[in-house]
Amino acid sequence: MKVLAVLPPFLAIDTITETVKKILPDVDVRTDTDFREAEASVLIVTTFTRLDGEVLDRIRGLKLVQVASTGYDNVSMKDCTDRGIIVCNIPTANKESVAEHVIAMVLSFLKEIRFMDSEIREGRWPTLSGSMELKGKVFGIIGMGAIGKRLSERLIPFEVEILYNDVNRLKESEETSLGVTYASLEDLLGSSDVISLHVPLTKDTKNLISRENLALMKDNAIIINTSRGEVIDESALIDAAKKKNIRAGLDVFSREPPEFSSEMFSMDNFLFSPHIAGVTMESQQRFITETVSNVLRYVQGLEPLYRVSE
């Protein structure tokens, strides 16, 4: 069974190819989709490759698209569904790294790390600050998939109250083991001191954090977005930062790279990272391992894991 992998050129292509070929000998690794025609039963891509009907139609015999990422909004699910192509992602490989990144951003805000660092760099020695503890805060998680669950587990030692909202409520036994309480989106937004977003980008989640929903949040609340930029209305977030002193940690943006002339890049209550919350040396190795493993399942005639739909 032929496998085609389209990977971004900045990855260690030779090393990855050598590793993958040991398990899937009949794999063709490319760094682009600039081909007139290809033949493959399985296509492996990352989020850096956009897949629509035009690309899919140039790959003869395609049955499975394996996205080596948690997110899969780069894939036109309708075009895949119309052609009977299965789409799978890897939702678990970066759960550790994203959970840690969220906590790091939250603690940076609460402990005023950036402020104190800049003061010392300017030759000042602040003796007081508005530093706060995470303990005792209400922490809201929107999206309780693999990453949301891992974040909940990581938060338990901090002794926070964890609220969550998801389209699929967990079983009571799982809520108990994770120490979480289900809440409506409105109640979560209004009650939480910290909010972290972990939802896929769909027509239902685009601008989920709207102007109206931002108005429900507490003054001085913290919101962290490591999912997709379009989940938040960025212009509304800037207004909320001004009027309610909302603090926002953004790893993702509606446009990447973002428009650096945006007002948010000059505001102190924003903290940024370049869409790397899930990128660690360890998570990248897990992505390779789990991607190849899932493709191997399909090649051997087994049902692939993590099948996604529209």
Buried (B, 14 or more C-beta within 10 A) or exposed (E): BBBBBBBEEEBEBEEBBEBBEEEBEEBBBBBEBEEEEBEBBBBBBBBBBEBEEEBBEBBEEBBBBBBBBBBBBBBBBEBBEEEEBBBBBBBBBBBBBBBBBBBBBBEBBBBBBEBBEEBEEEEEEEEEEEEBEBEEBBBBBBBBBBBBBBBBBBBEEBEBBBBBBBEEEBEEEEBEEBBBBBBEBEBBBBBBBBBBBBBBBBEEBBBBBBEEBBBBBBEBBBBBBBBBBBBBBBEBBBBBBEEBEBBBBBBBBBEEEBEEEBEBEEEEBBBBBEBEBBBBEEBBEBBBBBBBEBBBBBBEEEEBBBEBEE
